[in-house]
Amino acid sequence: MTLGVLAVLAMGFVMFAGFWTDWLWYRSVHYSSVFRTTLVTKIGLFLVFGLLMAVAVGVNIWLAHRLRPPLSAMSLEQQSLDRYRMGIDPYKKWLLIGVAALVGLISGASASGQWRTWLLWVNGVSFGQKDAQFHKDVSFYAFDLPWYRFLLSFGFAATVLSLIAATLVHYLYGGLRITSPGARATAAATGHLSVLLGIFVALKAVAYWLDRYGLAVKSSDLKETGNWTGLKYVDANAYLPAKTILFCIAVICALLFFATLWRRTWQLPVIGFGLMVLSAILIGGLYPAIVQKFQVQPNEQAKEAPYIKKNIEATRKAYGIDNTDVKDYQGESSKDPKTLRAKVDSTASLRLLDPNVVSPTVQQLQQVRGYYQFPQTLDVDRYKTKDGQDQDTVIGLREINTKGIPERNWINDHFKYTHGYGAVTAKGTDTTKTGAPAFMERNLPSEGQFGDYEQRIYYGEKTTQYSIVGGPQEELDYSGDKGEEKTTTYKGDSGVKLSNPLSRAAYAVSFNEPQILYSGAIGEGSRILYNRTPKERVEAVAPWLTIDGDAYPAIIKGRIQWIVDAYTTTNGYPYASRTTLGDTTEDSLTDGQREVVAQENKVNYIRNSVKATVDAYDGSVKLYEWDTEDPVLKTWRKAFPGTVKDRDQISKDLMDHLRYPQDLFKVQRQLLTRYHVEDPEQFYSGSEVWQVPDDPTNKVNSVPPYYLSMQMPDQKEKKFSLTTTFTPNDRDNLSAFMAVDADAQSEGYGKIRILKLRPNNPVSGPQQVQSKFNSDPKIAESIRLLKGGDSTVEYGNLLTVPLDDGLLYVEPVYVRGAGTNYPLLKKVLVTYGDQTAFEDSLDKALDVVFGEQKPTDPTKPPGDGQEPDEPSGDPTVREALKDAQDAITAGQEALQKEPQDWEAFGKAQKDLKDALDRAAKAEKDAADKAKGDGKGDGKNDGAKGGADGDKGGGAEQASADTGGQPADKPERTPDRADG
């Protein structure tokens, strides 16, 4: 008994621990009202519907027992039942309570899961839009109908369970007889069961009536158009009248069942029920099939056209694509190539840095320590340059990586290595001479464009473990240039305090870590940080939102803020076709951390209604209203008052970094593959159906949309945009190009533009461009040369840009050297019309495509009409440069060791400086000698410039390959060279 009591107490504390830690967490993030509202709603629904179910079943069991016959018939059947009656009699009361409690608990638990449905129904606001068939406000389908269906399903469950329980009791006590002679049921049992059957049939009548409205949100297939939502011809002309007729029959049948209270015979109710079943088969099933076969199929296009039009209008409105601007586009330009070349820079900022490909490079050059990490795919944002111009920027945060901790133990994992440090940014449109990212913010601690800001990252995309901070145990802040450790103590007010023994015990149970309860490393001021990813925090404080798969960081007013896009959705928009968010938002870059967090995966209405921020230092979450007209958001704001701030509270600095979200764009582009067509007949024929092409460098999934600053034909200047392409359903040539104005401060924000190409003038699509690139003999030879020495070639994002009635394709090509093991930009592919170039830089590739330069011939050695690879033939210079390369390699090896060898790295930096100085001196001496021999003629300046340029280029290579981390301040050769 003692063990049993202890086990019950332990189970009770485990349940309490989960509740208590949740409450403490919500209170720590100042969203306790969300916890209270959700909890009270769940408890209320549990109690109300659990009690209703328990009472319904319990009363019917009691009533069946009360209506039992006073004497049971003397029959073999009843004699065998006597044994059960005698066994049950002493426990009748407890059995009744137990059965009622069990069904009540199950029903209450099920009902508590409907808390969102209840809150939407009780707080619902009008959409101000009516459906095309019944002319009811959309809110009826989005908020009311789901609640009515839940009530109906609960009523059916309660009636069926009561009917089963009452039947068993009546049989047990002789009210019903199966094998005994004479009457099969007593009058009392007949009346009781007839009433329950009447209630069941009455509920069926209500179901028939609601089914009429359900046709407006019903999913089905329509020939040639695939997935379909809403009424079709057969629904409006067969199912709808059939449901009305069946409703009337069900009402009459229910009245016949209720009439047995007086007539005490089941003859009429059974006849009525049989008639209802027969009507359901004939009217509800056979008649619509006949209409479909003999009226619709012979002329389906004409019959369905009015309903297709309703579906098109509703779908475009529900997904926010009703104002899409579709224009015809030539696909080729007749203008002078020089004119086109001059317009390229003003048309687009062509991003050469692929945020997916260069992550290993950033990891290698800027990781600094093994216990830091960058995301697999970096983010693209915009920042101002010194001259005030917008610069497309690739950004990533140096987050903590517990797998890289030199010595793994509980203290190191959760107390010492608690946070990441600093942001790294690079120009999206440029690289260094070596092909490495042109960093604008780099090193540890970070230095560059942002100046002084809070660099510690306690909350991030890859920060998933809990940490305990602020107590007696100091945290590692970062390691200095010479490897010395700098420590810190968390000063923020985030997390839950562990000063209370009850809280410590609760967390010890919740995290299954007993040391939390008794560890001496926890003391005064200790706080536990968990739920540390931005999407996880936003989803927790706003459990009614769907979260975009890509949270991205921004430096705002001296703080690192994670920006998270969030959506309101519904599955009840009449006539709007449904989409599956998980499938629609998947592309070649989607991984486990970039997947949409959907409360409802299948939806037919979506709005980017909320912009959220999560502070990387203190984890504070702020929700801002973005779509001020969205009725779903208004409904949730009524349900959770005070959780979402008004849009006018978004600061100017935050607004600079808000952008059009990728997952919404993916949903819209998938719908626009079909719904760019507004003519019902053309829509039905499917002649204009497009598809999102596969990523030409990763054919498993769709090509991802790309952010870049570009100018569409009807725009006056470049705008930060999100772009994609379409191909025909059965071919690889280009059908259309789509872009949306992604700059939140632009007047045209959210404006979707589609350039539709003419079918009779085929333009190469992404797959064809990649194939052309791969099949070109000269390019293939260049690739072969790039792959020499066990190097591998990686292709970056294939960008598409409209340029004066034509389409310009740009693809960066990276080489992962066998020695470096990280990709560096080495070539750029450019295609326009029939011209293709594969050159060392974007400018040269553009010049070649537009006829301003001759292409490089990879089969000719350097010096044969081409620029030589080395600026000098002096053997002293060559030897010095070889020593410089050896020093670079030595520096790389020192950084790759575990732990990193900073002494060897410092020596490599000194050797690098000496080698570069020798090279520069040798070039200068050669130039002076030439001048002394009377051979100067201006060449001395060129030689000196070549030497200086070579020195700077070599230093830049050193900076790129070693991460720009010299051993000590006096030896910062790469930084001085960059300057």
N, C-alpha and C positions, 0 to 999 in steps of 0.2 A: 504494500500500500504506500509505503514511504517513497519507493522508487516511482510509482505511478504518479504521486503528487508532484514529485520533483520534475518528472517528464512533462507534465501539464504546465507547470510553472515555466519551465525552459521554453516550451513552445509558445506560451503566452508572451514571454519576454522577447523572443525572436520577432513575433508579430508587432509588438510594441516598438522594438528597435527600428523596424522599417518605417513605421509611422512617424516616430520621433525624429529620426534623422532627416526625413523629408521635410518635416515642419521647420527644423533648424536651418536647412538649406534655403528654403523659400524665404525665411525671415532674413537670412544673411544677404540675399540679393534684393531685398525690399519688394518682393512680390508675394507677400503672405496672403494678400487678398485673393490671388489666383488659387492658392492652395485651399483657402477657406471656402471659396465659391464652389470649386470642384468637389471638395470633400462633402460639403453640406448637400449639394445636389445629388451626389452618389448615395449618401446615407438616406436622404429623403426618398429617392426612388426605390432604394432597397426596402425601406420600411413600408412604404405605401403599397407597392406591388407585391412584396413578400407577404404582407398581412392580408391583402385582398385574395391572393392565391390560397393562403392557409385557411382563411375563413370560407372561401368558396368550396374547397375540397372537404374541409372539416364539417361544415354545415350539411353538406350532401351525405357524408358518411353517417352523421348523427341522425339525419332525417330518414335515411334508408333503414337504419336500425330501429328508429322509432316506429316506422310503418310496417315492421315485420308482422307476419300473421301470429296470432296468440298461440296456435297449436300447429305443429308441423305435420304433414301427412305421413301416415304410416307406410313408408315405401323403402325399398332397398337404398334408393338414392339418398333419402333423408336420414336414414340410419347411419350411412357412412359419413354424412356431414355432421352428425351429432358429435362425433369425436372431436372435430375441429372447433365446433361451438363451445364444447365443454373446456377445451384447452385454452380458448381465447377469453372466455368470460371473466376470469380473475384480472385480466390485464386490458380490458376493453378501453378504459379511460386513457391509460398510458399509450396504448396502441394508436388511439385516435389522435392524441396530442403529437406523438412521434411522427405519424404519417403527414399530418398537417404542417408540422414544423419543417420536415424534410422538403416537401414541395414548396413551402414558403421560402426557405433558404435558397433553393435552386432558382426559383422565380425571381427573388429579390436580387440575387447576384447577376442574373441575366439583365434585369431591368436597370441596374446601376450602370451597366455599360452603355446605356442609351442617354447618358447625361448630355452629350452634345445635341442629340435630337431634341431633347426637352428644352434646353436653353435656346436653341434656334426657334422653336415653336413659340415659346413664351415671350421672346424678345424680338421676333421677326418684324422687319420693316418692309414697306412696299418697294418693289422694283420700279414702279411706274411704267411697266411694260406688260402688255397682255398677250396671251398665247393666241395663235391664229385660229384655233378650232373652237374652244370653249369660252374664249374672251375673259379668262380669269387672270388676275395678276400673277406674274411669275413667282412671287413669294408663296403662293398657294402650293406650287409644285416643289419649291426649294425648301420651305420651312414647315408647311402644314401637312401636306400629304405623307411625308415620312413618319410623322408622329401619329397620324390617324392609322397608318398601316401597322405601326407598333401596337397601338391599342387593340386593333383588330386581331393581330396575331396573339396577343395576350388573352383576349377574350376566347379565341378558339382553344388555346392551351388550357385555360381554366375550365371551359365547358367539357372538353374531351377528358381531362383528368377526373373531373367530377362525375362524368357519365361512366367511366370505367370503374371508379371507386364505388359508386352507387350500385352498379350492376353486380359487382362482386359481393357486396353486402346483402343485396336482395337475394342473390342466389344462395349465399351461405345460410341465411335465416329463413329460407323457404318461400320468399316472395316470388322468385322465378324458379321454374322447374323445367328441366330439359328432358328427362327420361320418364318422369312420373306420369301416371294417367291423369286425366281431368284437365282443368284449366292450367295453362302454361304460366300465367302470371296473375297475381292478385290485382284487384282494382287499384289499391294504393300504389303498388309498384308500377302499374301501367301509367297512372297519372303522373308519378314522379319522373319516370324516365321519358314520358312524352313531353313534359315541360323542358327537360334538358335537351331533347332532340329539337324541340321548337326553337329554343335559344340558339342552338347550333345552326339551324336553317335560317333563322333571322340574321345571324352574323354573316352567313353566306350571301344573303340578300344585300347586306351592306358592302360586302366584298365585291359583288357584281357592280354596285353603283360606283365604288371607288375605282374599279377596273376601267370604267369609262374614261376617267381622267388619266389613269395610268397609261392609256394608249398614247398620250402625248409625250411620255418619257420612256416608252418601251423601245428596247433595242431589237433589231431584226436585220435580216439581209434583204437587200433589194438587188435584183439581177443587174449586173454590169457596174453597180456602184458600191458593192461591198457592205461595210458596216453602215447601219442606218438607225436613226432615232426619230420617233414621231409617227404620226398616222400616215398610212398609205391609202390607196384607193379602197382596198378590201377592208381596211380597218374602219374607214369612215362610212362605208356603204354596207358593210356586213357585220363586222364585229360590234360596232357601236350600237346599232339597233338590236342586235342579238343580246348584248349585255343589258339593255333596257328591258327587253322582254323577259329575260331570265330573272331580273330583279323583281318584276311583278309576280312571276310564277313562284319565286322563293318566298315572297311575302305571304301569298295565299297559302302555300304549303306550311309555313310557320304557324299561321292562324289555325290550320287544321290540326296540327299537333297540340296547340294550346286547347283546342276544343275537346280533346279527350278527357279533360278534367270533368266535363259534364257528360259526355257520351260514353266514356269508358270502353271505347273500342278503337282499335288501330286501323280499322279498314280504310277510312277516308285518308288519314295521314299517310299510310303506306302507299295508297294510290297516288296521292299528291306528290310524295317523294319520288315515286317511280316516274311520274310525269316530268318532274324537274330534271331527273337524271337523263331521261330520254330527250328532253328539250336541249339540255346542255350538249348532248352528242349531235343532235340534228341541227339545232339553230346555232350553237356555239362552235361546232366543228365542221359538220358536213356542208352547211350553207356557205360559209366563207370559202371553203375549198372549191365549191362549184363556181362561185363568183370569180375567184382567182383564175380558175381553169378556162372558163368560157367567156368571161368579159374582159379580164385584164390581160392575160397572156397574148391573145391575138393582136392587141394594140397597146402594149404595156407603156410605151413611151408617151403616147398621148394621154392615157389614163393617169399616169403618175406625174405628169408635168406640173400640175398645180401644187402637188404635195412636195415635189422636189424643190420647187421654188421656196416654199415655206421652210424647208430644211436648210436650204442655202442661206436664206436671210437670217434665220435663228442661229445657225452655226457661226456665221461670220460675226454676228453681234456678240455671241457668248464668249468668243475667244479674242475679241478686240481686233479683228482683222477686217471689219466692215469698211474702214476708210483706207484700205490698201490702194496705193496708186500704181496701176499696171499700165506700162507704156511699151509700145513696140520699139525695138532697137535694131539697128542695122547689123551689128556684129563685125563690121569692117569699115575702115576709114579710107577716104580718097584724098586726104590732105597730104601736104608735103611732109616727108619724114622729119625734116629739120624742125618744122613747126610742132610736130608731135613730140619730138625729143624735148623741146623747150617747155612743153606743157606738163611733162611728167611730174616734176617736183611740186608744181602748184596743184596737181590733181590728187596726189596721195603721198603720205609718208610711209614708204614701203618698209615694212618691218622685216629685218634680216634675222633678228634674234628670235628663234622659235622657243617659247617658254617651256615646251615639252622636251625638246632635244637638249637644251643647254643646261638643264638642271644638274647633270653630272659634272659639267664644267664648273658651275658655281660651287657645287659641293667640294670639288677638288681644290679650287683656288681660294675659297672663302670659308670652308668649314673650320679651319684652324685647329680644332680639336676633334677627336673621335666621338666625343659625347655631344656633338652638335649635329644637326641634320637640316636639310632643306626639303621642301615637298617635291614629289616627283614631277609635278607640273607647276611652274611658276605662274604668277599672275601678271596681267597687263593693265597698266593704269596710265594716268597723265600727270605730269608735274611741270611746273614752270621752270624754264631756264633762266640764267642771269639776265638775259635781255627781255624776259617777260613772255617768251613764246612757249606754247604748249609742246611738250616733248613726250611722245609715246615711250613708256618706260616699262621694263620688266622688273618685277619686284619679288623678293622672297624673304622670309624671316628665318633667322638662325635659331631653330627651336632645340629643346633638349632631346637627347636620344639616349635613353637609359641602356640600350643594348651596347652602346659604345663606352660605358663607364669602365674605367680600368679594372676596378675591383668591385664586383657585385655583392652587395649585402643590404640588409634592410635599412640601415642608417644612410648609406650612400644613395640608395635608390629613392628614398622618400624624405630625407632631411638635408642632405648635402647638395646633390645635383637636382635642383628644384626648378630651374628656369633656363630659358634660352637667352640670347643676348644679341640684339641689334638687327637692323634691316640691311639688306644688300639690294642695290638698284643698278641697273645698267641701261644704257640707251638702246631702245628697241630698233633703231634705224642705223646703227653703226657698230663697228667692232674695232679692236686694235689691229695693228698691222699683222699680228700673228693669228688673227681670227678669234681671239678671246673676247669675252664681253667687255665693252667699254664702261667700266664701273663708274658710277657717280657717287655712290655711297658704298663703302667697303671697310674692311679690316675690323679688328676687335681691340678696344671698343670702336664702334663705327665712327667714321669721319667722312665728310664730304658735303653733299648738298643740303642736308637737313640741320646742320649745326647741332646745338645742344637739345636733346630730347630724351625722354625716359626710354632706355633701350632694353630694359629687362622684360622678358616675355614669359609670364606665368600662365597665360592662356593662349593656346594655339591649336591649329588643325591636327598636329601630330602629338600633342601633349595629352595623353590619355590616362596616365597613372596619377594616383593621388599623391600629394606632398603635404608635409607638416612643417610649417614655417613660423617664424616670429618668436620662438621659444629660446631656450638656452643653447640649442645646437645651431652653430653658424652655418651659413650656406656658402657654397662656392659661387662667387660672382663671375669671375673670368680669370684666365691666366695671363700674366703680363708677357712682354716681349721676351724675357729671359726664362719664362716658364714658372715664375713665382705666382703663387695663388693669391688672389684678392678675394676677400670674403665680405659678406653682407648679411643683414638681417631684414626680413620683410617688414616694410613700414605701412603697407596698405591695410585697409579695413575689410578686405575680402575674406571669404572662408568662414568656417564655424569655429568658435572658441572651444577649446578642450579643457577649460579650467574646472568644469563640472564633472565629477566622477560618473554621474549617470550618463552624460553625453559620451564620455570615453568608453564606457561599457557598451553603449548602443552602437558606436562606431566599430568597436572591436568585434561585435557580433555581425554587423552589416557587412564589414569588409573581410570577415573571417581572419582577423589578425589579432590574436590575444595580446601582442606586445603593446598595442595602443593603450591597453588598460593599465599596464604597470611599468612601461618604459620610463627610465629616468631622463631620456632625451626630450620628453614632453613636460613642460612646466608652465610657469606664468607667461601669458601672452601667446602661447602656442595656438595655432589655427590650422585646421585641415582644409585643403583646397581639393575639390573634385568636381566632376562635371565640367571639365576644363576646355573642351572644344567649343568653338563659337556656335556651331549649328546645334550642338547638344544643349547649350544654355538657352538659346532662343526658343528651341522647341519645348523646353521645360517650362519657361515662363509664359509661353503662349501656345498651349497644346492644341489650339484650334487652327494653327497656321501650318501650311505646307512650306518646307524650307528648301531654298535653292541649293543645288549640289555644290556650288563653288563660293565659299566665303573668301574674301580677299582683303589684304591688309592695306592700310593707308596711314601716313604720318600726318596727324591733324593737331595743330596747336601744341606741339611738343609731346604728343602721346601717340602710341601705336594703337590704332582702332581697327578692329575687324569689322568689315561691312558685310551684312548678310541680307540678301533679298528674301522676302517671304510672300506667300500667296494665300489668298482666300479662294476656295473652290466650292463647287457644289456638283452633285450628280443629278440634279433635278431641274435643269433648264429645258423647257419643252421644245421639242423639235431639233435641238442641237445635238449633233452626233458626238459620241463619246470618244475619249482617247485614254490610253493607259500610260500614265506619267512615267512609270519605270522604263517602259519600252521606248517611248517617244523621246525621252531625254538621254538615251544611251548613245554614245558615239565612241570613236576610237580612243578618246582620252579619258573616258569614264573609268574610274577605279573605285575601290571600296570607300574612299574618302570624298569622292566627287559625285555621289549619287543623291538624287533628290530624296528628302525626308517627307514622305507623303502620308497625311492622315487618312486620305481616301485616294487609292491608286487610280481608280476609274472615275473620271470626271467629264463633265461637258460644259463647264464654265470655269474660267480662271482669270484672276486679276492680280497684278503685282501691287498689292494694297499697302504693304508695310515695308519700310526700310529699317533695319535694325543695326545697332552697333554694339560691339563687345570690346571693352577696354582690355588690352593685352596685359596690363599690369595688375589692375584691381578687379578685372572680370565683370565690371558693372555693365548691365544690359539696358539699352534704351530702345524703345520701339517708337517709330515715327509713322504717322499716317502719310501715305503717299497718294493713293487714289481716293480723292475726297468724295467721289460719287458712288463708290461701291456699296450697294445695300448689304452685302454679306459682312463687310467690315463694320458698317454701322450697327448691324445686329450684334456682332461680337463685342463691340464697344459698349453697348447697352448691358450685355451680360457680364462684362468685366470692366466696369467703369474705372478710369484712372490709369489703366495699364498702357494705353497708347497715347503718345503726345500728339498734339496738332502739327500739321505740316509746317506752319509758319515758325515753329521752334527749331527747324533744321538750320544750322549755322551755315554761313557762306563758305567756310572752309570745308565743312562736310559735303556741301552741295558740289564742290569742285570735283569730288571723287565718286559721286554717285553715277551709276551707269545703267544701261538697259540690261536686264538679267539674261543670262544664257539659256536657262531652262525654259523660260517663257518663250524666248525666241525659237528654241527647238520645237516646242509644241506648236507654235504658230506656223513655222515653216512646214511641218508635217501636214497640218491641215491645209495649207496653201498649195500643196502638191495637187489637190483636187479642187479646193474651194476658191481658187483664183478665178474659176469659171462661174459666171452668174447666170448664164442662159441655161434653163432646165434641159432642153433637148441636147445641147452640147455636153452638159454635165452627164446626162444619162448615157450618151454614146461613148464616153470615156476617151475620146480622141485627143483630148488635151491633158491627160493625166501625166504628171511629172513624178520624179522620185528624187530623193536626196542621194547623191552619188556616194559610193564607198570612198573612204580615204585612200588615195592612190598609193600612199606609202604604208598603209595598213588596211588591207582589203577585207578584214573581218567585220568592221563596223563602219557606220556612216562618217563622213568627213565632218569634223567639228566646225562650228562657226568661228570666225576670227574677228578680233578687235583690231582696228587700225583707223587712222585718221585719213579720210578720203573725201572726194567731192563727187557727188552724183551729178548727172547732166543738168538737172534743174536747180542745183545749189550754186550759190555765189562764191562759197569758200569751203575749205576742208572742214569736215566735222568728224568727231570721234564716232565711229560707226561699228556696227556688228554686221558681218556679211556672210553670205553663203551662196551656193550655186545649186541649180537644178538640171537634171538631164531627163530625156524622155523615158517613158516606162520600159522601153525595150531597146534603147540604143545608148551610146556613150557620148554623143555630141551634146553640146550645151543647149538647154531649153530656155533658161532664164537666169538672171542674176538678181539677188535680193539683198537689200541693205536696210537697216533701221538706224535712225539717228539716235545714238546711244548716249549723247551728252545730256545730263540731267538739267543743265542750265540753258540748253538750247530751246528756242521757241518751238522748234519742230520735233522735240523729244518724242520718241515713240512712233514717229511717222514711218510707215513701212513703204518702201518703193521697190517695185519689181520691173526690171528691164526684160521684156519678152522678145526673144530672138526669132527671126523668121525661119520656119521649117525648111523652106526651099533654098536657104543659104546656110548650110551647116557650118557651125563653129565648133572647134575642138573643145571637148569637155575635159575635166581634170584627168580622167583615166587616159584619154587619148594624148593629152599633152605629156603625161608621164611616159607613155609608150613611145611617143616621138622622141622624147629626150633619151630614152634607153636604147632606141634603135639607131640613133645617129652615129655613124662610124667614128667621126672625130671626137664626139663626146664620149663614146665608149672607150676610145683610146686614152682620153684624159682620165676617165674613171680608172682604167687599168693602171695608169701611172700613179694615181692617187692611192691605189690599194697596195702599192709596192711596199715591201718590208713588213708584211703582216698587218698593215693598217686596214681599217674598215671605213666604209662610206655610209653616212646617214643623211637622209633627205629631210629637210625641214618643211614647214607649212607652205603649201602651194597657194599663194595669194592671187586673187583675181580682182582686177581693177578696171572699171570702164574708162576708156580713154578715147574721146572724140569718135563715137560710133563704133569703136573697136574694143577689144578686150585684151588687156595686158596681163600676162601670167608671170609671176616672180616666185622662184623657189631657191632658198639658200641650201647649199650642200656642205655638209660637215665631214671632217675626217677625224676619226679616232685613231691616233697613232699608237703603235705597239708600245712605245716608251711612255707616252703620257697617259693613255687609257682614258682619255676624256675628249669629247668632240670639240673641234675648233673649226670656225668657218673658213673654208678655203676657196670655194667657188660659188658663183651665183648663176642660176639659169633664168633667162628671160625669153619669153615668147610673145610675139605680137604678129597676128596674121600668119603668114607663111615663114616669117623670119624667126630663127632661134639662135641664141647666143649662150655660150658657156664660158664665163670669164672669171678672173680673179676678184673683181669688184663689181658692185652694182652699176656704178657709173660707166665702166668700160663695157659691160654687157649691154647697157642701154644704148651706148654709142654705136656698138656693133649692130644691134637690131635695127637702129634707125639710120644706118649707113654712114655714120660719121667716123668710124674706124674700121680697120680690117680685123677679122677674127684671128685669135691666136691659133696657130697650128700646133697641136701637141706632138706631131710627128717630127717637127724640126727642132734641132738642138738650140739652146740659147745662143744668141749672137748672130744667128742666121736671119737677119731682118727683124729680130725681136729683141726685147730688152733682156740683157744678161741677168742671171740670178744673183751674181756677186758683183759689187761695185768696183772691185779692184782685183787685179791679177797678181799683186805683190805677195810673195810667199810668206813674208812676215805677217801681213794682214790676215792671210788665210789661217796661219798657225794660231794667231791671237783669237780669231773668231772660233776656231775649233776648241781652244781652251775655254772660251766663254760658254760654248755649248756644253762642254764637260762640267763646268761649274753649275750650270743650270740643272743638269741631270743629277749632280751630287746634292743640290738643294732639294730637288724633288724627293730623292731617296731619303733624305734626312726627315722630311715632313711626313713621309709615308710610314716611318717606323713607329712602333708602339712600345714605349711612349716616344713622342717625337724628339729627335736629337737636335736641340736648338744650338748647341755648340758647333756641330758640324754644319748646320745651316748658316751660321754666322761666318764660318770659314769659307763656305761656298760663295757667299755674297762678296767677301773680300777678293777672292780669286776672280769672280766675275768682273769686279771693278778694275782690277789690275789688267785683265785681258782686254777689256774695252779701251782702257787708257793706252795700252800698247798699240792696239789697232789704229786708234785715232792719231797717235804720234807717228806711226809708220806712214799713214796716208799724208800727214802734214809734211813730213820730211820728203816724201816723194814729190809732192806738189812744189815745195820750195826748190828742190833740185831741178825740176822741170823749168821753173821760172828763171833760175840761175843760168840754165843752158839756153835761154832765149826762146824757150818753147811755151812760155806762159800763155800769152794771147788770150787772157781771160780764163784759162783752164785751171789756174790755181784756185780761184774762188770756187769753181765747180768741184775740184777735188776735195777742198776743205769742206764744202757743203755735203759732198757724198760721205766724207768721213763722219761728220757730225750727225748726218742723218742715219748712217749705219750704227753709230754709237747709240743714238736715241732709240732706233728700232730694236737693237739688241737689248737695251735696258728695258724696253717695253716688253719684249719677249720674256725677259727674266721676271719682270713684275707679274706678267700673266701666268707663267708656268709655276711660280713659287707662291702665288697668292698675295704678293706684295707685302710680305711679313718679314722684314729684315730682323737680324738678331738684336740690334740696338739702334738707338736714334742716330748716332753719327754716321752709320753705314747705310742710310736709306737711298742707295744709288737709284733704284727704280723710280722712286717718287720724285727725285731731283730731275731725272731724265724726263719723266712725264711732264714736269713743270716746264 
